Amino acid sequence: MSSSIKIESVVKEKNRMGECPVWEERENALVYVDINSQKVCRWSPVTNEVQSVSVDARVSSVALRQCGGYVITLGTRFAFLDWDTQAVTTILELEQDKPNNRFNDGKVDPKGRFFAGTMAEETAPGVRARRQGALYTLFPDHSVIKQLDQLDISNGLDWSLDHRTFFHIDSLSYAVHAFSYDVHTGKIACPTLLYHLEKEEQMPDGMCIDAEGKLWVACIDGGRVIRIDPETGKRIQTVRLPTPRITSCCFGGKDYSEMYVTSAYDGLDEATLAKEPHAGEIFKITGLGVKGIPQNFYAA
């Protein structure tokens, strides 16, 4: 790990399950969700203030809309969030036959479509129905297709810089998979195993791509983000964070040279929490020597 890398806790307001960080250039702010607190949050690095909007279900992902505001997944719904009025407008609801399911991670593709996947909630600690999740694509005309099914925990996702490959994590496979991706239709096909996590890396969660086309994967319970080269399928860097439950990452700041990393404190017992004062905070990593790319906007 380079000695020039600096890690600082920038959002001290702790998240039960901080997730899906998105840099919003037009607001000069970091947008993210706290799934278990049912909140969409926005942090300004200028004022150091966190604003939030409470919603009526677990909100698992947030993405930018071209016309302003956000598209979100909450419960098993796709919805729009108007930040100024705090109004939530449902686009459509899925998986009503699976009352124990909810959406998880989501991200907008290079053509303005919103990809988001589902998972089964735990019915007891460590107990969940298997292969109940799916991956969907919400098109700008509000139509939806199912891209994958029989997933356990649909999670981190992103696209290669040439828009020919889609990357996706199904957390309980402990792996990152690559798919061929048709930018014109939004369809994915031909999955291949890209990287299987080492034991100490624990479980893969959120993911983002950098300007060199390398993937960064947050390792929940592994207390780190890892950088993977999709060309070789090899891990090329590990950055350890000061708390174990690292959930997701994105690049941001005025030139996208800062990495923001979310974390969680849910799932830690009292004894562990006492030893983990930074659990649930959001971290900024500088000095990585690589930049990210701007987020895509949902085209409706």
ChimeraX commands (.cxc) that place a marker at each C-alpha (Angstrom):
marker #1 position 0.00,0.00,0.00 radius 0.5
marker #1 position 1.45,3.34,-1.04 radius 0.5
marker #1 position 2.61,5.55,1.83 radius 0.5
marker #1 position 0.97,8.53,0.11 radius 0.5
marker #1 position -2.50,7.06,0.65 radius 0.5
marker #1 position -4.48,8.93,3.26 radius 0.5
marker #1 position -7.72,7.69,4.83 radius 0.5
marker #1 position -9.94,10.02,6.83 radius 0.5
marker #1 position -13.41,9.70,8.29 radius 0.5
marker #1 position -15.43,12.52,6.73 radius 0.5
marker #1 position -19.01,11.66,7.69 radius 0.5
marker #1 position -19.11,10.96,11.42 radius 0.5
marker #1 position -22.89,10.57,11.47 radius 0.5
marker #1 position -23.05,6.81,11.72 radius 0.5
marker #1 position -25.06,4.64,9.33 radius 0.5
marker #1 position -26.67,1.39,10.32 radius 0.5
marker #1 position -26.08,0.17,6.76 radius 0.5
marker #1 position -24.46,2.90,4.67 radius 0.5
marker #1 position -24.53,1.98,0.99 radius 0.5
marker #1 position -24.49,3.07,-2.65 radius 0.5
marker #1 position -22.38,6.25,-2.53 radius 0.5
marker #1 position -22.80,8.46,-5.62 radius 0.5
marker #1 position -20.91,11.67,-6.32 radius 0.5
marker #1 position -23.28,14.39,-7.55 radius 0.5
marker #1 position -21.30,17.03,-9.40 radius 0.5
marker #1 position -24.18,19.47,-9.76 radius 0.5
marker #1 position -24.60,19.63,-5.96 radius 0.5
marker #1 position -20.91,19.11,-5.14 radius 0.5
marker #1 position -22.11,16.47,-2.71 radius 0.5
marker #1 position -21.99,12.78,-1.86 radius 0.5
marker #1 position -25.37,11.06,-2.02 radius 0.5
marker #1 position -25.84,7.69,-0.32 radius 0.5
marker #1 position -28.42,5.57,1.51 radius 0.5
marker #1 position -28.72,4.09,4.97 radius 0.5
marker #1 position -30.72,0.98,4.10 radius 0.5
marker #1 position -31.81,-0.02,7.58 radius 0.5
marker #1 position -32.59,3.52,8.73 radius 0.5
marker #1 position -34.72,3.99,5.58 radius 0.5
marker #1 position -32.98,7.24,4.62 radius 0.5
marker #1 position -31.48,8.83,1.53 radius 0.5
marker #1 position -28.66,11.16,2.61 radius 0.5
marker #1 position -26.61,13.93,1.07 radius 0.5
marker #1 position -23.32,15.17,2.55 radius 0.5
marker #1 position -21.69,18.44,1.55 radius 0.5
marker #1 position -17.89,18.55,1.91 radius 0.5
marker #1 position -18.15,22.35,1.95 radius 0.5
marker #1 position -20.51,22.69,4.94 radius 0.5
marker #1 position -19.82,19.18,6.34 radius 0.5
marker #1 position -23.58,18.91,6.78 radius 0.5
marker #1 position -25.67,15.77,6.22 radius 0.5
marker #1 position -29.23,16.25,4.99 radius 0.5
marker #1 position -31.57,13.28,4.73 radius 0.5
marker #1 position -34.99,12.24,3.48 radius 0.5
marker #1 position -36.81,9.45,5.29 radius 0.5
marker #1 position -38.78,6.94,3.22 radius 0.5
marker #1 position -41.31,4.23,4.04 radius 0.5
marker #1 position -39.19,1.12,3.34 radius 0.5
marker #1 position -35.59,-0.03,3.18 radius 0.5
marker #1 position -33.95,2.10,0.51 radius 0.5
marker #1 position -31.06,0.24,-1.03 radius 0.5
marker #1 position -29.77,2.31,-3.93 radius 0.5
marker #1 position -29.86,5.83,-5.31 radius 0.5
marker #1 position -28.87,7.21,-8.72 radius 0.5
marker #1 position -28.94,10.59,-10.40 radius 0.5
marker #1 position -31.74,11.63,-12.76 radius 0.5
marker #1 position -31.05,13.72,-15.84 radius 0.5
marker #1 position -33.94,16.06,-15.03 radius 0.5
marker #1 position -32.94,16.49,-11.37 radius 0.5
marker #1 position -33.66,14.49,-8.24 radius 0.5
marker #1 position -33.00,10.78,-7.95 radius 0.5
marker #1 position -34.19,7.35,-8.93 radius 0.5
marker #1 position -34.16,4.94,-5.98 radius 0.5
marker #1 position -34.98,1.36,-5.06 radius 0.5
marker #1 position -36.96,0.86,-1.88 radius 0.5
marker #1 position -38.58,-2.33,-0.75 radius 0.5
marker #1 position -39.35,-4.02,-4.09 radius 0.5
marker #1 position -40.16,-0.73,-5.85 radius 0.5
marker #1 position -38.45,1.49,-8.35 radius 0.5
marker #1 position -39.29,5.10,-7.47 radius 0.5
marker #1 position -38.36,8.73,-8.04 radius 0.5
marker #1 position -37.31,10.99,-5.16 radius 0.5
marker #1 position -37.77,14.74,-5.44 radius 0.5
marker #1 position -35.21,16.07,-2.99 radius 0.5
marker #1 position -36.76,19.51,-2.54 radius 0.5
marker #1 position -40.30,18.32,-1.78 radius 0.5
marker #1 position -39.23,14.93,-0.32 radius 0.5
marker #1 position -41.94,13.37,-2.51 radius 0.5
marker #1 position -41.48,9.71,-3.47 radius 0.5
marker #1 position -43.27,8.58,-6.64 radius 0.5
marker #1 position -43.48,4.84,-7.31 radius 0.5
marker #1 position -42.61,3.84,-10.88 radius 0.5
marker #1 position -43.52,0.18,-10.44 radius 0.5
marker #1 position -43.36,-2.66,-7.95 radius 0.5
marker #1 position -41.83,-6.06,-8.60 radius 0.5
marker #1 position -41.68,-9.46,-6.89 radius 0.5
marker #1 position -44.93,-9.06,-5.01 radius 0.5
marker #1 position -44.98,-12.87,-4.86 radius 0.5
marker #1 position -41.84,-12.74,-2.67 radius 0.5
marker #1 position -42.79,-10.80,0.46 radius 0.5
marker #1 position -39.40,-11.43,2.06 radius 0.5
marker #1 position -37.45,-9.90,-0.82 radius 0.5
marker #1 position -36.12,-6.38,-1.27 radius 0.5
marker #1 position -33.99,-4.54,-3.76 radius 0.5
marker #1 position -30.28,-4.17,-3.08 radius 0.5
marker #1 position -27.60,-2.36,-5.11 radius 0.5
marker #1 position -28.28,-0.40,-8.30 radius 0.5
marker #1 position -26.48,1.79,-10.87 radius 0.5
marker #1 position -27.20,3.54,-14.17 radius 0.5
marker #1 position -25.64,2.21,-17.35 radius 0.5
marker #1 position -23.93,4.30,-20.09 radius 0.5
marker #1 position -27.24,4.78,-21.94 radius 0.5
marker #1 position -29.27,5.97,-18.97 radius 0.5
marker #1 position -30.93,2.69,-17.95 radius 0.5
marker #1 position -31.11,1.79,-14.24 radius 0.5
marker #1 position -29.85,-1.70,-13.33 radius 0.5
marker #1 position -30.83,-2.96,-9.86 radius 0.5
marker #1 position -31.07,-6.36,-8.23 radius 0.5
marker #1 position -32.95,-8.05,-5.40 radius 0.5
marker #1 position -32.24,-10.40,-2.51 radius 0.5
marker #1 position -34.06,-12.30,0.23 radius 0.5
marker #1 position -33.93,-10.73,3.70 radius 0.5
marker #1 position -32.63,-12.80,6.59 radius 0.5
marker #1 position -35.39,-14.51,8.57 radius 0.5
marker #1 position -32.93,-15.06,11.45 radius 0.5
marker #1 position -29.25,-14.11,11.82 radius 0.5
marker #1 position -27.43,-15.80,8.95 radius 0.5
marker #1 position -30.59,-17.49,7.66 radius 0.5
marker #1 position -32.09,-16.52,4.29 radius 0.5
marker #1 position -33.87,-18.28,1.45 radius 0.5
marker #1 position -31.38,-19.04,-1.31 radius 0.5
marker #1 position -31.55,-18.04,-4.96 radius 0.5
marker #1 position -34.54,-15.74,-4.52 radius 0.5
marker #1 position -32.92,-12.67,-6.07 radius 0.5
marker #1 position -32.89,-11.29,-9.61 radius 0.5
marker #1 position -31.30,-8.46,-11.60 radius 0.5
marker #1 position -33.57,-6.04,-13.47 radius 0.5
marker #1 position -33.13,-3.16,-15.88 radius 0.5
marker #1 position -35.47,-0.16,-15.74 radius 0.5
marker #1 position -35.55,1.59,-19.12 radius 0.5
marker #1 position -36.17,5.33,-19.52 radius 0.5
marker #1 position -39.73,4.55,-20.74 radius 0.5
marker #1 position -40.32,2.79,-17.37 radius 0.5
marker #1 position -40.43,-0.69,-18.91 radius 0.5
marker #1 position -38.48,-3.40,-17.09 radius 0.5
marker #1 position -36.70,-6.57,-18.11 radius 0.5
marker #1 position -35.28,-9.31,-15.90 radius 0.5
marker #1 position -31.63,-9.91,-16.78 radius 0.5
marker #1 position -30.70,-12.62,-14.26 radius 0.5
marker #1 position -32.54,-14.76,-11.75 radius 0.5
marker #1 position -31.75,-17.29,-9.01 radius 0.5
marker #1 position -29.29,-14.85,-7.44 radius 0.5
marker #1 position -28.60,-14.82,-3.71 radius 0.5
marker #1 position -27.62,-11.18,-3.04 radius 0.5
marker #1 position -27.47,-9.09,-6.20 radius 0.5
marker #1 position -24.82,-6.50,-5.41 radius 0.5
marker #1 position -22.01,-4.35,-6.88 radius 0.5
marker #1 position -22.19,-3.54,-10.58 radius 0.5
marker #1 position -20.47,-1.42,-13.22 radius 0.5
marker #1 position -19.48,-1.30,-16.89 radius 0.5
marker #1 position -16.14,-1.40,-18.69 radius 0.5
marker #1 position -14.86,1.86,-20.16 radius 0.5
marker #1 position -15.48,0.59,-23.73 radius 0.5
marker #1 position -19.08,-0.33,-22.74 radius 0.5
marker #1 position -18.64,-3.92,-23.93 radius 0.5
marker #1 position -18.57,-5.64,-20.53 radius 0.5
marker #1 position -20.90,-5.60,-17.53 radius 0.5
marker #1 position -19.49,-6.54,-14.12 radius 0.5
marker #1 position -21.69,-7.91,-11.35 radius 0.5
marker #1 position -21.36,-9.36,-7.85 radius 0.5
marker #1 position -23.64,-11.98,-6.35 radius 0.5
marker #1 position -22.28,-11.72,-2.81 radius 0.5
marker #1 position -22.77,-15.31,-1.67 radius 0.5
marker #1 position -20.79,-16.55,-4.66 radius 0.5
marker #1 position -17.83,-14.59,-3.17 radius 0.5
marker #1 position -16.98,-13.59,-6.73 radius 0.5
marker #1 position -17.08,-10.91,-9.41 radius 0.5
marker #1 position -18.47,-12.02,-12.77 radius 0.5
marker #1 position -18.11,-10.39,-16.19 radius 0.5
marker #1 position -20.85,-10.47,-18.85 radius 0.5
marker #1 position -20.89,-9.37,-22.45 radius 0.5
marker #1 position -22.97,-6.19,-22.66 radius 0.5
marker #1 position -24.82,-4.76,-25.64 radius 0.5
marker #1 position -24.87,-0.99,-25.13 radius 0.5
marker #1 position -27.63,-0.59,-27.75 radius 0.5
marker #1 position -30.15,-2.99,-26.17 radius 0.5
marker #1 position -28.90,-3.05,-22.57 radius 0.5
marker #1 position -28.87,-6.87,-22.62 radius 0.5
marker #1 position -26.19,-8.90,-20.85 radius 0.5
marker #1 position -25.02,-12.44,-21.71 radius 0.5
marker #1 position -22.23,-15.02,-21.40 radius 0.5
marker #1 position -21.15,-14.81,-17.73 radius 0.5
marker #1 position -17.55,-15.64,-16.87 radius 0.5
marker #1 position -15.82,-15.75,-13.49 radius 0.5
marker #1 position -13.51,-12.76,-13.17 radius 0.5
marker #1 position -12.27,-12.94,-9.58 radius 0.5
marker #1 position -12.98,-15.15,-6.57 radius 0.5
marker #1 position -12.30,-13.49,-3.21 radius 0.5
marker #1 position -9.60,-14.81,-0.87 radius 0.5
marker #1 position -10.67,-15.99,2.56 radius 0.5
marker #1 position -9.42,-12.90,4.39 radius 0.5
marker #1 position -11.19,-10.61,1.90 radius 0.5
marker #1 position -14.51,-12.04,3.11 radius 0.5
marker #1 position -17.63,-11.13,1.10 radius 0.5
marker #1 position -17.81,-8.75,-1.88 radius 0.5
marker #1 position -20.33,-5.91,-1.63 radius 0.5
marker #1 position -20.41,-2.66,-3.67 radius 0.5
marker #1 position -18.09,-1.95,-6.59 radius 0.5
marker #1 position -16.93,0.85,-8.88 radius 0.5
marker #1 position -14.58,1.32,-11.84 radius 0.5
marker #1 position -11.70,3.76,-12.18 radius 0.5
marker #1 position -10.45,5.77,-15.18 radius 0.5
marker #1 position -7.90,3.03,-15.95 radius 0.5
marker #1 position -10.67,0.43,-16.24 radius 0.5
marker #1 position -9.79,-1.36,-13.00 radius 0.5
marker #1 position -12.48,-2.45,-10.53 radius 0.5
marker #1 position -12.63,-1.53,-6.84 radius 0.5
marker #1 position -14.59,-3.93,-4.64 radius 0.5
marker #1 position -15.71,-3.23,-1.07 radius 0.5
marker #1 position -15.25,-6.26,1.19 radius 0.5
marker #1 position -17.90,-6.43,3.88 radius 0.5
marker #1 position -16.45,-7.93,7.08 radius 0.5
marker #1 position -13.05,-7.81,5.34 radius 0.5
marker #1 position -12.43,-4.17,6.29 radius 0.5
marker #1 position -10.93,-3.24,2.93 radius 0.5
marker #1 position -11.39,-2.29,-0.67 radius 0.5
marker #1 position -9.49,-4.28,-3.28 radius 0.5
marker #1 position -8.50,-3.27,-6.80 radius 0.5
marker #1 position -8.88,-5.91,-9.51 radius 0.5
marker #1 position -7.55,-5.89,-13.07 radius 0.5
marker #1 position -10.35,-7.25,-15.31 radius 0.5
marker #1 position -7.79,-8.09,-18.02 radius 0.5
marker #1 position -5.87,-10.53,-15.83 radius 0.5
marker #1 position -8.44,-11.36,-13.14 radius 0.5
marker #1 position -5.80,-10.55,-10.52 radius 0.5
marker #1 position -5.98,-8.38,-7.41 radius 0.5
marker #1 position -3.45,-5.57,-7.79 radius 0.5
marker #1 position -4.04,-3.49,-4.65 radius 0.5
marker #1 position -5.55,-3.69,-1.17 radius 0.5
marker #1 position -6.51,-0.66,0.92 radius 0.5
marker #1 position -7.46,-1.46,4.51 radius 0.5
marker #1 position -10.05,0.70,6.25 radius 0.5
marker #1 position -10.41,1.38,10.01 radius 0.5
marker #1 position -13.63,-0.64,10.45 radius 0.5
marker #1 position -14.69,-4.11,9.26 radius 0.5
marker #1 position -18.11,-3.68,7.62 radius 0.5
marker #1 position -17.06,-1.89,4.43 radius 0.5
marker #1 position -20.03,-1.78,2.08 radius 0.5
marker #1 position -19.40,0.23,-1.10 radius 0.5
marker #1 position -17.21,2.79,-2.83 radius 0.5
marker #1 position -17.24,5.51,-5.47 radius 0.5
marker #1 position -14.94,8.19,-6.80 radius 0.5
marker #1 position -15.77,11.87,-6.34 radius 0.5
marker #1 position -14.48,15.32,-5.60 radius 0.5
marker #1 position -13.91,17.99,-8.18 radius 0.5
marker #1 position -11.57,15.88,-10.32 radius 0.5
marker #1 position -12.77,12.42,-9.19 radius 0.5
marker #1 position -9.45,11.73,-7.45 radius 0.5
marker #1 position -11.06,11.03,-4.06 radius 0.5
marker #1 position -12.61,7.69,-3.20 radius 0.5
marker #1 position -15.57,7.64,-0.82 radius 0.5
marker #1 position -16.23,4.43,1.11 radius 0.5
marker #1 position -19.38,3.60,3.08 radius 0.5
marker #1 position -19.62,1.29,6.08 radius 0.5
marker #1 position -22.15,-0.22,8.47 radius 0.5
marker #1 position -22.51,-0.90,12.17 radius 0.5
marker #1 position -25.51,-3.23,11.97 radius 0.5
marker #1 position -24.34,-6.80,12.35 radius 0.5
marker #1 position -21.71,-5.99,14.98 radius 0.5
marker #1 position -22.35,-7.12,18.55 radius 0.5
marker #1 position -21.89,-4.74,21.49 radius 0.5
marker #1 position -18.41,-5.99,22.36 radius 0.5
marker #1 position -17.23,-5.50,18.76 radius 0.5
marker #1 position -18.90,-2.09,18.51 radius 0.5
marker #1 position -17.01,-0.95,21.61 radius 0.5
marker #1 position -13.76,-1.75,19.76 radius 0.5
marker #1 position -14.93,-0.26,16.43 radius 0.5
marker #1 position -15.50,3.47,17.01 radius 0.5
marker #1 position -15.60,4.17,13.25 radius 0.5
marker #1 position -18.27,1.60,12.32 radius 0.5
marker #1 position -20.95,3.20,10.16 radius 0.5
marker #1 position -18.88,6.24,9.20 radius 0.5
marker #1 position -17.96,7.30,5.64 radius 0.5
marker #1 position -14.31,7.53,4.65 radius 0.5
marker #1 position -12.41,9.53,2.06 radius 0.5
marker #1 position -9.30,7.97,0.53 radius 0.5
marker #1 position -6.82,10.27,-1.22 radius 0.5
marker #1 position -3.45,9.58,-2.80 radius 0.5
marker #1 position -4.54,6.48,-4.73 radius 0.5
marker #1 position -2.90,7.87,-7.87 radius 0.5
marker #1 position -5.93,7.05,-9.97 radius 0.5
marker #1 position -9.17,8.89,-10.72 radius 0.5
marker #1 position -12.72,7.75,-11.23 radius 0.5
marker #1 position -15.29,8.67,-13.86 radius 0.5
marker #1 position -18.56,10.61,-13.47 radius 0.5
marker #1 position -21.79,8.74,-12.72 radius 0.5
marker #1 position -24.34,8.12,-15.46 radius 0.5
marker #1 position -27.76,9.78,-15.25 radius 0.5
marker #1 position -31.05,7.91,-15.53 radius 0.5
marker #1 position -32.43,9.25,-18.79 radius 0.5
marker #1 position -35.94,10.14,-17.63 radius 0.5
marker link #1:1,2 radius 0.2
marker link #1:2,3 radius 0.2
marker link #1:3,4 radius 0.2
marker link #1:4,5 radius 0.2
marker link #1:5,6 radius 0.2
marker link #1:6,7 radius 0.2
marker link #1:7,8 radius 0.2
marker link #1:8,9 radius 0.2
marker link #1:9,10 radius 0.2
marker link #1:10,11 radius 0.2
marker link #1:11,12 radius 0.2
marker link #1:12,13 radius 0.2
marker link #1:13,14 radius 0.2
marker link #1:14,15 radius 0.2
marker link #1:15,16 radius 0.2
marker link #1:16,17 radius 0.2
marker link #1:17,18 radius 0.2
marker link #1:18,19 radius 0.2
marker link #1:19,20 radius 0.2
marker link #1:20,21 radius 0.2
marker link #1:21,22 radius 0.2
marker link #1:22,23 radius 0.2
marker link #1:23,24 radius 0.2
marker link #1:24,25 radius 0.2
marker link #1:25,26 radius 0.2
marker link #1:26,27 radius 0.2
marker link #1:27,28 radius 0.2
marker link #1:28,29 radius 0.2
marker link #1:29,30 radius 0.2
marker link #1:30,31 radius 0.2
marker link #1:31,32 radius 0.2
marker link #1:32,33 radius 0.2
marker link #1:33,34 radius 0.2
marker link #1:34,35 radius 0.2
marker link #1:35,36 radius 0.2
marker link #1:36,37 radius 0.2
marker link #1:37,38 radius 0.2
marker link #1:38,39 radius 0.2
marker link #1:39,40 radius 0.2
marker link #1:40,41 radius 0.2
marker link #1:41,42 radius 0.2
marker link #1:42,43 radius 0.2
marker link #1:43,44 radius 0.2
marker link #1:44,45 radius 0.2
marker link #1:45,46 radius 0.2
marker link #1:46,47 radius 0.2
marker link #1:47,48 radius 0.2
marker link #1:48,49 radius 0.2
marker link #1:49,50 radius 0.2
marker link #1:50,51 radius 0.2
marker link #1:51,52 radius 0.2
marker link #1:52,53 radius 0.2
marker link #1:53,54 radius 0.2
marker link #1:54,55 radius 0.2
marker link #1:55,56 radius 0.2
marker link #1:56,57 radius 0.2
marker link #1:57,58 radius 0.2
marker link #1:58,59 radius 0.2
marker link #1:59,60 radius 0.2
marker link #1:60,61 radius 0.2
marker link #1:61,62 radius 0.2
marker link #1:62,63 radius 0.2
marker link #1:63,64 radius 0.2
marker link #1:64,65 radius 0.2
marker link #1:65,66 radius 0.2
marker link #1:66,67 radius 0.2
marker link #1:67,68 radius 0.2
marker link #1:68,69 radius 0.2
marker link #1:69,70 radius 0.2
marker link #1:70,71 radius 0.2
marker link #1:71,72 radius 0.2
marker link #1:72,73 radius 0.2
marker link #1:73,74 radius 0.2
marker link #1:74,75 radius 0.2
marker link #1:75,76 radius 0.2
marker link #1:76,77 radius 0.2
marker link #1:77,78 radius 0.2
marker link #1:78,79 radius 0.2
marker link #1:79,80 radius 0.2
marker link #1:80,81 radius 0.2
marker link #1:81,82 radius 0.2
marker link #1:82,83 radius 0.2
marker link #1:83,84 radius 0.2
marker link #1:84,85 radius 0.2
marker link #1:85,86 radius 0.2
marker link #1:86,87 radius 0.2
marker link #1:87,88 radius 0.2
marker link #1:88,89 radius 0.2
marker link #1:89,90 radius 0.2
marker link #1:90,91 radius 0.2
marker link #1:91,92 radius 0.2
marker link #1:92,93 radius 0.2
marker link #1:93,94 radius 0.2
marker link #1:94,95 radius 0.2
marker link #1:95,96 radius 0.2
marker link #1:96,97 radius 0.2
marker link #1:97,98 radius 0.2
marker link #1:98,99 radius 0.2
marker link #1:99,100 radius 0.2
marker link #1:100,101 radius 0.2
marker link #1:101,102 radius 0.2
marker link #1:102,103 radius 0.2
marker link #1:103,104 radius 0.2
marker link #1:104,105 radius 0.2
marker link #1:105,106 radius 0.2
marker link #1:106,107 radius 0.2
marker link #1:107,108 radius 0.2
marker link #1:108,109 radius 0.2
marker link #1:109,110 radius 0.2
marker link #1:110,111 radius 0.2
marker link #1:111,112 radius 0.2
marker link #1:112,113 radius 0.2
marker link #1:113,114 radius 0.2
marker link #1:114,115 radius 0.2
marker link #1:115,116 radius 0.2
marker link #1:116,117 radius 0.2
marker link #1:117,118 radius 0.2
marker link #1:118,119 radius 0.2
marker link #1:119,120 radius 0.2
marker link #1:120,121 radius 0.2
marker link #1:121,122 radius 0.2
marker link #1:122,123 radius 0.2
marker link #1:123,124 radius 0.2
marker link #1:124,125 radius 0.2
marker link #1:125,126 radius 0.2
marker link #1:126,127 radius 0.2
marker link #1:127,128 radius 0.2
marker link #1:128,129 radius 0.2
marker link #1:129,130 radius 0.2
marker link #1:130,131 radius 0.2
marker link #1:131,132 radius 0.2
marker link #1:132,133 radius 0.2
marker link #1:133,134 radius 0.2
marker link #1:134,135 radius 0.2
marker link #1:135,136 radius 0.2
marker link #1:136,137 radius 0.2
marker link #1:137,138 radius 0.2
marker link #1:138,139 radius 0.2
marker link #1:139,140 radius 0.2
marker link #1:140,141 radius 0.2
marker link #1:141,142 radius 0.2
marker link #1:142,143 radius 0.2
marker link #1:143,144 radius 0.2
marker link #1:144,145 radius 0.2
marker link #1:145,146 radius 0.2
marker link #1:146,147 radius 0.2
marker link #1:147,148 radius 0.2
marker link #1:148,149 radius 0.2
marker link #1:149,150 radius 0.2
marker link #1:150,151 radius 0.2
marker link #1:151,152 radius 0.2
marker link #1:152,153 radius 0.2
marker link #1:153,154 radius 0.2
marker link #1:154,155 radius 0.2
marker link #1:155,156 radius 0.2
marker link #1:156,157 radius 0.2
marker link #1:157,158 radius 0.2
marker link #1:158,159 radius 0.2
marker link #1:159,160 radius 0.2
marker link #1:160,161 radius 0.2
marker link #1:161,162 radius 0.2
marker link #1:162,163 radius 0.2
marker link #1:163,164 radius 0.2
marker link #1:164,165 radius 0.2
marker link #1:165,166 radius 0.2
marker link #1:166,167 radius 0.2
marker link #1:167,168 radius 0.2
marker link #1:168,169 radius 0.2
marker link #1:169,170 radius 0.2
marker link #1:170,171 radius 0.2
marker link #1:171,172 radius 0.2
marker link #1:172,173 radius 0.2
marker link #1:173,174 radius 0.2
marker link #1:174,175 radius 0.2
marker link #1:175,176 radius 0.2
marker link #1:176,177 radius 0.2
marker link #1:177,178 radius 0.2
marker link #1:178,179 radius 0.2
marker link #1:179,180 radius 0.2
marker link #1:180,181 radius 0.2
marker link #1:181,182 radius 0.2
marker link #1:182,183 radius 0.2
marker link #1:183,184 radius 0.2
marker link #1:184,185 radius 0.2
marker link #1:185,186 radius 0.2
marker link #1:186,187 radius 0.2
marker link #1:187,188 radius 0.2
marker link #1:188,189 radius 0.2
marker link #1:189,190 radius 0.2
marker link #1:190,191 radius 0.2
marker link #1:191,192 radius 0.2
marker link #1:192,193 radius 0.2
marker link #1:193,194 radius 0.2
marker link #1:194,195 radius 0.2
marker link #1:195,196 radius 0.2
marker link #1:196,197 radius 0.2
marker link #1:197,198 radius 0.2
marker link #1:198,199 radius 0.2
marker link #1:199,200 radius 0.2
marker link #1:200,201 radius 0.2
marker link #1:201,202 radius 0.2
marker link #1:202,203 radius 0.2
marker link #1:203,204 radius 0.2
marker link #1:204,205 radius 0.2
marker link #1:205,206 radius 0.2
marker link #1:206,207 radius 0.2
marker link #1:207,208 radius 0.2
marker link #1:208,209 radius 0.2
marker link #1:209,210 radius 0.2
marker link #1:210,211 radius 0.2
marker link #1:211,212 radius 0.2
marker link #1:212,213 radius 0.2
marker link #1:213,214 radius 0.2
marker link #1:214,215 radius 0.2
marker link #1:215,216 radius 0.2
marker link #1:216,217 radius 0.2
marker link #1:217,218 radius 0.2
marker link #1:218,219 radius 0.2
marker link #1:219,220 radius 0.2
marker link #1:220,221 radius 0.2
marker link #1:221,222 radius 0.2
marker link #1:222,223 radius 0.2
marker link #1:223,224 radius 0.2
marker link #1:224,225 radius 0.2
marker link #1:225,226 radius 0.2
marker link #1:226,227 radius 0.2
marker link #1:227,228 radius 0.2
marker link #1:228,229 radius 0.2
marker link #1:229,230 radius 0.2
marker link #1:230,231 radius 0.2
marker link #1:231,232 radius 0.2
marker link #1:232,233 radius 0.2
marker link #1:233,234 radius 0.2
marker link #1:234,235 radius 0.2
marker link #1:235,236 radius 0.2
marker link #1:236,237 radius 0.2
marker link #1:237,238 radius 0.2
marker link #1:238,239 radius 0.2
marker link #1:239,240 radius 0.2
marker link #1:240,241 radius 0.2
marker link #1:241,242 radius 0.2
marker link #1:242,243 radius 0.2
marker link #1:243,244 radius 0.2
marker link #1:244,245 radius 0.2
marker link #1:245,246 radius 0.2
marker link #1:246,247 radius 0.2
marker link #1:247,248 radius 0.2
marker link #1:248,249 radius 0.2
marker link #1:249,250 radius 0.2
marker link #1:250,251 radius 0.2
marker link #1:251,252 radius 0.2
marker link #1:252,253 radius 0.2
marker link #1:253,254 radius 0.2
marker link #1:254,255 radius 0.2
marker link #1:255,256 radius 0.2
marker link #1:256,257 radius 0.2
marker link #1:257,258 radius 0.2
marker link #1:258,259 radius 0.2
marker link #1:259,260 radius 0.2
marker link #1:260,261 radius 0.2
marker link #1:261,262 radius 0.2
marker link #1:262,263 radius 0.2
marker link #1:263,264 radius 0.2
marker link #1:264,265 radius 0.2
marker link #1:265,266 radius 0.2
marker link #1:266,267 radius 0.2
marker link #1:267,268 radius 0.2
marker link #1:268,269 radius 0.2
marker link #1:269,270 radius 0.2
marker link #1:270,271 radius 0.2
marker link #1:271,272 radius 0.2
marker link #1:272,273 radius 0.2
marker link #1:273,274 radius 0.2
marker link #1:274,275 radius 0.2
marker link #1:275,276 radius 0.2
marker link #1:276,277 radius 0.2
marker link #1:277,278 radius 0.2
marker link #1:278,279 radius 0.2
marker link #1:279,280 radius 0.2
marker link #1:280,281 radius 0.2
marker link #1:281,282 radius 0.2
marker link #1:282,283 radius 0.2
marker link #1:283,284 radius 0.2
marker link #1:284,285 radius 0.2
marker link #1:285,286 radius 0.2
marker link #1:286,287 radius 0.2
marker link #1:287,288 radius 0.2
marker link #1:288,289 radius 0.2
marker link #1:289,290 radius 0.2
marker link #1:290,291 radius 0.2
marker link #1:291,292 radius 0.2
marker link #1:292,293 radius 0.2
marker link #1:293,294 radius 0.2
marker link #1:294,295 radius 0.2
marker link #1:295,296 radius 0.2
marker link #1:296,297 radius 0.2
marker link #1:297,298 radius 0.2
marker link #1:298,299 radius 0.2
marker link #1:299,300 radius 0.2
view
